[in-house]
């Protein structure tokens, strides 16, 4: 990667500037289209419309050439379109002659001879002819008169030949163009000013709440979790503010739990270290204190310290998703029985295990053993006066469920959904577990998530809690010959 010292990163334009530029560009495009269509293309459009109008009159006359109402139709068309009409045959005999105004002189005074020549000339050109003319007479508005001459020869259904001659005026549009030009100039100035004002206020309305949210987000990034985001203006900005407020609350909660975890872990680290140091100094300074009992205490506290560090490392790796699973097919029932035998040293505790059959699963045996250990350790920590932790194995729908039940105080219903979260602790006063490190449930959750297994907890205040997890069965499950409760 090549880094250029002293070169500032180019920032993209802000939302206010983008809104103003976009709005201004939109206004300029609209004005440009208005100028093009109303000024540059007005003349060609007008000519095209008049030509199509004349052709439409000719088509209507053609459809009514043998009708008894031809004369009435021609009169109606003259009044509607101000188009002069002449209808004759190939011999020059007139059938209709309608004058639109005094200005139309091209169709006046035509003799039968002229009509025959026109009929023959139009036939030679394919039966249709159109031309425009410009007179030398100036109009009252300035400019000269223009008109359209249109001729068409047709054969009726009865086989008769007819000539249709039409003449229509092209009104000069110079004065109209000048009027439109003045109007559009004024409209351009008004639209530019109005568009600028609207763009300014619109961009300000959109950009101000976003800028406020951005500044609050910077404070949130610095760890000020008590910050509140005020969303106003657009719905999306309000929703963004609500989302960031929720994120700030969650981050504040996580930060509190993180600090609590550090305090708890510090306490758990300090206790075995203090005992190790104390017994070591006693063995060093006092004659006769170098006994196997004191050495065993140091070994036990060292093991406790090692377990705590290992649990912290396991939790960190599990949450980072860097723990590979070594899936094998193993006997889950026997694995649990083997684990329970290691709790025999806990004087006064009982670990009954109900299992009706030997169940095989395909999973990481070491990690699943870690799940069982942590659930049992958690139950031992909160066991009731009878010091009994019960385990139960049930099989249903090709899944095996392992339940671990204690008879302790139970967990409030409003806290059940949080106990699996990292850093969470039900009782805020730090309680040093008799077995384990207090990080067990977080480790259980992450291991079961990696296996795709399900887990949960059922609890009632004053009656204890039951933690459970489920795994899919492997293909082979062997029934036990004499299923009975095994107490350890």
LOKE-655499 format. One line per 5 residues: for each residue x, y negated, z of C-alpha. Coordinates in Angstrom, 2 decimals, decimal comma. Layout:
<nodes>
X/Y/Z  ...
</nodes>
This chain:
<nodes>
0,00/0,00/0,00  1,38/-3,39/-0,97  0,80/-6,21/1,49  1,32/-9,83/0,52  2,25/-11,98/3,49
0,46/-15,28/3,89  -2,25/-14,49/1,35  -5,73/-15,05/2,71  -8,46/-12,65/1,81  -10,99/-14,25/-0,51
-14,37/-14,47/1,15  -17,56/-13,89/-0,78  -20,03/-16,81/-0,82  -22,46/-17,06/2,08  -26,14/-16,24/1,82
-27,13/-19,93/1,84  -24,91/-20,69/-1,13  -26,09/-17,60/-2,97  -29,75/-18,52/-2,45  -29,15/-22,10/-3,67
-27,21/-20,94/-6,73  -29,75/-18,24/-7,58  -32,70/-20,61/-7,17  -30,94/-23,31/-9,16  -30,05/-20,85/-11,93
-33,65/-19,65/-12,08  -34,93/-23,24/-12,45  -32,41/-23,99/-15,21  -33,44/-20,86/-17,13  -37,14/-21,80/-16,89
-36,41/-25,34/-18,07  -34,27/-24,07/-20,93  -37,06/-21,74/-22,06  -39,58/-24,60/-21,89  -37,35/-26,83/-24,03
-36,73/-24,09/-26,58  -40,36/-23,00/-26,96  -42,02/-26,42/-26,61  -39,55/-28,47/-28,66  -37,35/-26,35/-30,91
-39,92/-23,70/-31,82  -43,14/-25,74/-31,76  -43,03/-26,53/-35,52  -42,30/-22,96/-36,70  -44,92/-21,53/-34,32
-47,52/-24,04/-35,57  -46,82/-23,16/-39,19  -47,04/-19,44/-38,47  -50,38/-19,87/-36,68  -51,85/-21,95/-39,54
-50,68/-19,43/-42,13  -52,27/-16,58/-40,20  -55,44/-18,67/-39,85  -55,65/-19,20/-43,62  -55,08/-15,48/-44,24
-57,84/-14,69/-41,76  -60,27/-16,99/-43,63  -59,38/-15,26/-46,90  -59,99/-11,84/-45,39  -63,39/-12,89/-44,01
-64,42/-14,24/-47,43  -63,23/-11,05/-49,12  -65,41/-8,97/-46,80  -68,47/-11,09/-47,70  -68,01/-11,63/-51,46
-71,09/-9,57/-52,38  -73,09/-10,69/-49,38  -76,10/-12,95/-49,71  -74,74/-15,03/-46,87  -71,47/-15,87/-48,62
-72,39/-19,56/-48,83  -73,25/-19,74/-45,14  -70,10/-17,88/-44,18  -67,97/-20,28/-46,23  -69,64/-23,30/-44,60
-69,04/-21,88/-41,14  -65,37/-21,22/-41,92  -64,88/-24,73/-43,27  -66,32/-26,28/-40,11  -64,33/-23,95/-37,83
-60,92/-24,18/-39,51  -61,09/-27,37/-41,60  -60,07/-25,31/-44,63  -61,27/-26,08/-48,18  -62,68/-23,05/-50,02
-63,15/-22,22/-53,71  -64,41/-18,86/-54,97  -64,59/-18,06/-58,74  -64,29/-15,14/-61,15  -61,69/-14,32/-63,76
-63,56/-16,46/-66,32  -63,45/-19,56/-64,13  -67,08/-19,59/-63,07  -67,56/-21,12/-59,58  -69,49/-19,31/-56,86
-68,43/-21,32/-53,81  -66,85/-24,77/-53,58  -66,56/-26,24/-50,08  -64,61/-29,39/-49,38  -63,12/-29,79/-45,91
-62,24/-33,53/-45,95  -61,49/-36,35/-48,32  -57,80/-35,61/-48,07  -58,06/-32,26/-49,80  -57,64/-33,10/-53,50
-55,64/-30,13/-54,81  -58,77/-27,99/-55,29  -60,90/-30,81/-56,77  -61,39/-31,23/-60,49  -60,34/-27,70/-61,36
-61,85/-26,68/-64,75  -62,80/-23,11/-65,67  -59,66/-23,09/-67,77  -57,55/-24,01/-64,72  -59,25/-21,31/-62,66
-58,61/-18,68/-65,35  -54,92/-19,63/-65,47  -54,66/-19,50/-61,69  -56,36/-16,09/-61,66  -53,94/-14,74/-64,26
-50,88/-16,23/-62,53  -51,84/-14,81/-59,13  -52,47/-11,39/-60,66  -49,00/-11,43/-62,17  -47,53/-12,10/-58,69
-49,26/-9,14/-57,11  -52,63/-10,66/-56,27  -51,45/-13,11/-53,56  -49,74/-16,49/-53,68  -49,01/-19,07/-50,99
-47,19/-22,38/-51,12  -46,86/-25,49/-49,01  -46,78/-29,03/-50,29  -45,86/-32,44/-48,96  -47,62/-35,54/-50,29
-45,95/-38,90/-50,78  -48,61/-40,68/-48,75  -47,50/-41,65/-45,23  -49,86/-40,84/-42,37  -51,07/-43,33/-39,77
-48,78/-41,68/-37,17  -45,77/-41,80/-39,48  -44,38/-39,09/-41,74  -46,11/-37,52/-44,74  -48,99/-35,16/-45,12
-48,38/-31,46/-45,49  -50,71/-28,68/-46,57  -50,99/-25,01/-47,45  -52,36/-23,60/-50,71  -53,35/-19,96/-50,68
-54,73/-17,85/-53,55  -55,85/-14,24/-53,64  -57,45/-12,10/-56,36  -59,67/-9,22/-55,28  -61,93/-6,63/-56,85
-65,26/-6,06/-55,12  -66,81/-2,66/-54,46  -69,01/-3,08/-57,54  -65,93/-3,68/-59,72  -66,19/-7,49/-60,05
-63,05/-9,69/-60,05  -62,94/-12,72/-57,78  -60,45/-15,50/-57,08  -60,26/-17,00/-53,56  -58,56/-20,40/-53,29
-57,90/-22,03/-49,91  -56,34/-25,32/-48,85  -55,52/-26,27/-45,24  -53,82/-29,24/-43,68  -50,59/-28,99/-41,68
-50,90/-31,72/-39,09  -47,61/-33,56/-38,48  -46,13/-32,57/-35,09  -43,48/-35,29/-34,83  -45,55/-37,39/-32,47
-46,51/-34,27/-30,49  -42,85/-33,31/-30,19  -41,92/-36,75/-28,96  -44,71/-36,61/-26,36  -43,60/-33,18/-25,19
-39,99/-34,33/-25,08  -40,82/-37,17/-22,73  -42,99/-34,94/-20,58  -40,35/-32,23/-20,36  -37,68/-34,79/-19,46
-39,78/-35,99/-16,53  -40,67/-32,40/-15,62  -36,99/-31,42/-15,68  -36,06/-34,16/-13,24  -38,97/-33,27/-10,92
-38,26/-29,52/-11,02  -34,53/-30,00/-10,38  -35,20/-32,22/-7,37  -38,03/-30,06/-6,05  -36,07/-26,86/-6,70
-33,04/-28,24/-4,89  -35,11/-29,18/-1,85  -36,90/-25,82/-1,79  -33,63/-23,92/-2,25  -32,05/-25,84/0,63
-34,87/-25,21/3,08  -35,37/-21,60/1,94  -31,67/-20,78/2,26  -31,57/-22,49/5,64  -34,58/-20,50/6,86
-32,99/-17,22/5,72  -29,37/-17,94/6,62  -29,84/-19,48/10,10  -31,22/-16,34/11,86  -28,70/-14,13/10,07
-25,85/-16,41/11,16  -27,16/-16,29/14,74  -27,32/-12,49/14,64  -23,80/-12,41/13,21  -22,42/-14,54/16,07
-24,19/-12,38/18,64  -22,78/-9,26/16,97  -19,26/-10,66/17,39  -19,93/-11,06/21,11  -21,24/-7,50/21,24
-18,04/-6,27/19,59  -16,06/-7,94/22,39  -17,93/-5,89/25,00  -20,58/-8,42/26,03  -23,38/-5,85/26,15
-25,80/-8,18/27,94  -26,12/-10,26/24,75  -29,60/-10,54/23,27  -30,35/-10,83/19,56  -33,13/-13,22/18,58
-34,78/-12,27/15,29  -36,83/-14,92/13,46  -37,84/-15,66/9,92  -37,96/-12,58/7,70  -39,30/-9,24/8,92
-36,02/-7,52/8,03  -34,06/-9,96/10,24  -36,43/-9,31/13,14  -36,04/-5,54/12,68  -32,25/-5,93/12,55
-32,32/-7,90/15,79  -34,43/-5,20/17,48  -32,03/-2,50/16,27  -29,00/-4,41/17,57  -30,73/-5,03/20,91
-31,31/-1,29/21,19  -27,68/-0,61/20,25  -26,51/-3,11/22,89  -28,62/-1,40/25,55  -27,28/2,03/24,61
-23,68/0,78/24,52  -24,17/-0,82/27,92  -25,52/2,47/29,26  -22,61/4,43/27,75  -20,12/1,95/29,15
-21,61/2,35/32,62  -21,52/6,12/32,35  -17,95/6,00/31,07  -16,86/3,99/34,08  -18,70/6,39/36,37
-16,97/9,34/34,72  -13,57/7,71/35,20  -14,37/7,15/38,87  -15,54/10,75/39,29  -12,57/12,22/37,43
-10,20/10,00/39,37  -11,74/11,31/42,58  -11,44/14,93/41,40  -7,81/14,36/40,37  -6,88/12,56/43,57
-8,28/15,25/45,91  -6,18/18,25/44,74  -3,12/16,04/44,27  -3,48/14,76/47,83  -3,80/18,29/49,20
-0,85/19,55/47,15  1,30/16,66/48,36  0,17/17,04/51,98  0,78/20,77/52,24  4,11/20,45/50,43
5,30/17,80/52,88  4,16/19,93/55,83  6,05/22,94/54,47  9,11/20,78/53,95  9,16/18,94/57,27
7,75/21,44/59,78  9,55/24,69/60,53  7,43/27,78/60,25  4,75/26,17/57,99  6,07/27,82/54,85
3,39/30,47/55,07  1,59/32,45/52,34  -1,68/30,72/53,37  -0,27/27,25/52,75  1,28/28,35/49,47
-2,09/29,81/48,40  -3,80/26,50/49,14  -1,30/24,71/46,92  -1,86/27,31/44,17  -5,66/26,97/44,47
-5,56/23,19/44,25  -3,16/23,38/41,32  -5,57/25,74/39,57  -8,45/23,35/40,29  -6,41/20,49/38,84
-5,54/22,57/35,79  -9,20/23,46/35,23  -10,21/19,80/35,40  -7,59/18,77/32,86  -8,53/21,67/30,57
-12,21/20,72/30,76  -11,40/17,13/29,86  -9,34/18,30/26,89  -12,05/20,75/25,79  -14,74/18,08/25,97
-12,63/15,64/23,98  -11,88/18,23/21,26  -15,47/19,43/21,10  -16,84/15,92/20,69  -14,23/15,24/18,00
-15,33/18,41/16,16  -11,81/19,81/15,87  -12,45/23,10/17,69  -12,50/26,04/15,23  -14,86/28,93/16,02
-13,55/32,49/15,96  -16,82/34,32/15,35  -16,82/38,03/16,16  -19,49/40,59/16,95  -19,45/41,36/20,69
-21,67/42,69/23,46  -23,07/39,62/25,17  -24,65/41,61/28,00  -21,40/43,27/29,04  -19,52/40,01/28,63
-21,85/38,34/31,16  -21,49/41,26/33,56  -17,71/40,94/33,37  -17,93/37,21/34,07  -20,13/37,73/37,14
-17,62/40,13/38,69  -15,21/37,23/39,02  -17,58/35,40/41,37  -17,32/38,08/44,05  -14,82/35,95/45,97
-17,52/33,36/46,68  -18,61/34,55/50,12  -22,33/34,63/50,74  -23,39/34,02/47,10  -25,55/36,42/45,11
-25,75/36,71/41,32  -28,58/39,08/40,27  -28,65/39,74/36,49  -31,73/41,15/34,74  -31,09/42,74/31,35
-33,19/45,43/29,72  -30,84/46,21/26,84  -27,32/45,70/25,62  -27,44/42,76/23,21  -24,89/42,06/20,49
-24,31/38,63/18,97  -21,99/37,17/16,36  -20,25/34,18/17,94  -17,00/32,92/19,45  -16,78/35,13/22,56
-14,36/32,83/24,37  -16,58/29,76/23,87  -19,80/31,57/24,80  -18,06/32,83/27,96  -17,23/29,19/28,65
-20,92/28,34/28,33  -21,89/31,04/30,83  -19,14/29,99/33,25  -20,22/26,35/33,17  -23,92/27,13/33,65
-23,15/29,45/36,57  -20,75/26,90/38,10  -23,42/24,20/37,79  -25,97/26,50/39,49  -23,52/27,32/42,29
-22,94/23,59/42,87  -26,65/22,94/43,38  -27,67/26,31/44,84  -30,19/26,35/47,67  -29,83/27,70/51,19
-30,17/31,31/50,01  -27,04/30,87/47,85  -28,62/32,83/45,01  -28,02/32,23/41,32  -30,21/34,43/39,11
-29,46/35,32/35,49  -32,01/36,76/33,09  -31,65/38,12/29,55  -34,71/38,28/27,24  -35,02/39,19/23,56
-37,70/37,75/21,29  -38,00/36,90/17,58  -34,49/38,22/16,82  -33,00/35,87/19,40  -31,56/36,45/22,85
-32,17/33,95/25,65  -29,89/33,74/28,68  -31,39/31,88/31,66  -29,49/30,73/34,76  -31,68/29,77/37,74
-30,80/28,14/41,05  -33,01/27,42/44,06  -31,71/23,95/44,77  -33,38/20,56/44,95  -34,29/20,39/41,26
-34,03/17,52/38,78  -36,57/14,66/38,36  -38,61/14,96/35,15  -37,51/11,54/33,86  -33,85/12,62/33,98
-34,11/16,00/32,26  -33,54/14,55/28,78  -30,32/12,81/29,85  -28,42/15,52/31,72  -26,82/16,89/28,52
-25,41/13,51/27,54  -21,76/12,77/28,05  -20,81/10,90/31,22  -24,27/11,47/32,72  -24,68/12,49/36,34
-28,05/13,00/38,05  -26,98/11,90/41,50  -25,02/8,67/41,49  -23,03/9,60/44,58  -20,00/11,62/43,57
-20,25/15,18/44,78  -17,24/17,41/44,44  -18,37/20,75/43,06  -17,51/23,89/44,89  -16,72/25,53/41,56
-15,98/23,73/38,28  -15,32/20,12/37,38  -18,69/18,46/36,79  -18,19/18,27/33,01  -19,79/21,64/32,32
-23,11/20,58/30,77  -21,45/18,33/28,21  -19,17/21,21/27,22  -22,15/23,60/27,03  -24,04/21,22/24,75
-21,14/20,77/22,33  -20,31/24,50/22,14  -23,94/25,47/21,46  -24,26/22,70/18,86  -21,25/24,15/17,03
-22,93/27,61/17,08  -26,29/26,22/15,94  -27,89/27,58/19,11  -30,71/26,02/21,11  -30,66/25,13/24,80
-32,77/23,45/27,44  -33,65/23,08/31,09  -36,78/23,52/33,21  -36,85/22,07/36,69  -39,22/21,27/39,52
-38,32/19,13/42,51  -37,81/21,23/45,61  -37,85/24,55/43,72  -34,67/24,52/41,68  -33,74/24,47/37,99
-33,41/26,95/35,13  -30,88/26,30/32,37  -31,12/28,46/29,23  -29,60/28,92/25,81  -30,47/31,06/22,78
-28,36/32,78/20,12  -29,28/34,87/17,10  -28,96/38,64/17,51  -26,41/40,66/15,59  -27,65/43,72/13,68
-27,16/46,36/16,39  -28,75/46,28/19,88  -28,53/49,37/22,12  -31,17/50,10/24,80  -29,80/50,72/28,28
-30,78/54,09/29,76  -31,63/52,72/33,20  -32,09/48,94/33,18  -31,97/47,53/36,67  -31,04/44,37/38,42
-27,32/44,11/39,02  -26,27/41,99/41,99  -22,80/40,58/42,24
</nodes>
